[in-house]
Amino acid sequence: MTAAAPALLRYLLFVLNPISGDLDKAELEQTITNYCTERGRQATFYHTTGTDDLTKLRRYLDLHSFDAVFAAGGDGTVSLVAEALLERGIPLGILPLGSGNGLSKDLQIPQDTGEALHLIWRHQLRVIDTLLIGGHFSAHLADLGFNALVVERFDQGETRGPGAYVRIATQEFLGYEPATYHIETDQETWDGAAFMVTIANANTFGSNVVINPDSDLDDGQFEICVIEPFPNAAAPGILYDLYTSGFDTSIYTRRLCCRRASIEVPEVQEVLVQIDGEPKTLPNPVEVEINHHSLQVLVPVPSE
């Protein structure tokens, strides 16, 4: 749901992750400050530490008043700020600085920092849905299976960037054993083995893989996208389909549309899940529900 632009944004908070992206953060802060000052805005900066960030940011927001809060970082920082803003009536802005930047891409936010800063001056307000996955907030995508394993390995490593992700994915692919899943939704039930199971409120991973074509961030439902086990010879074709919005054309894929779901991996107590780029171990089964129109986001004004 897209509404008219909100009132003039004068007092802005920028939440920065000091370790995301390759930009010098002191230089970035100066760039943001100059941009805001030239346009009569006031910029305040808040740095995450990696320790109890959600609680600390919520307390900070309780004590200060802002017209908008910008997440300057990757998917994890965006998810953190989005969760902190729930039920506050304060819109989220995004300056994408991470390796993936999935939600910002789905919202058509420029990936260039300078261009993304234009949202301060010219924007529309969009109200989108969010997800609750095993009791954890999600603004974008989560999954179980192969990609969750790769994200966990990536998170444990010291190297960042798309190259590191591809290297880990290649290493894990050859020996990966698909799990069996039992999925119950408010619409249907599915049982079977899967290479990976994606819980999608959007359509595109930060890697530009389109896992959920024709999805809508504000339609009150989400999709469970299943990639079933496939022979190695089929991998290139599946990759091609995923990069060309052809998910539904493969014989190894299926989508379940729903508002609630329970995803179970039989005979285990805990399940590895990646949520907005962060790996988590959750109780089995994983319960999922939609939170309709729960987050306000600043998005670009469409070109005329």
Secondary structure, DSSP 4 states (H G I P E B T S, - for coil): -EE---S---EEEEEE-TTSSSS-HHHHHHHHHHHHHHTT-EEEEEE--SSSHHHHHHHHHHH---SEEEEEESHHHHHHHHHHHTTTT--EEEEE-SS--HHHHHTT--SSHHHHGGGGTS-EEEEEEEEEETTEEESSEEEEEHHHHHHHHHHHSS--SHHHHHHHHHHHHTT--PEEEEEEESS-EEEEEESEEEEESSSB-TTS-BSSTT--TTSS-EEEEEE----GGGHHHHHHHHHTT-GGGSTTEEEEEESEEEEE-TT-SEEEEEETTEEEEEESSEEEEEEEEEEEEEEPPPP-
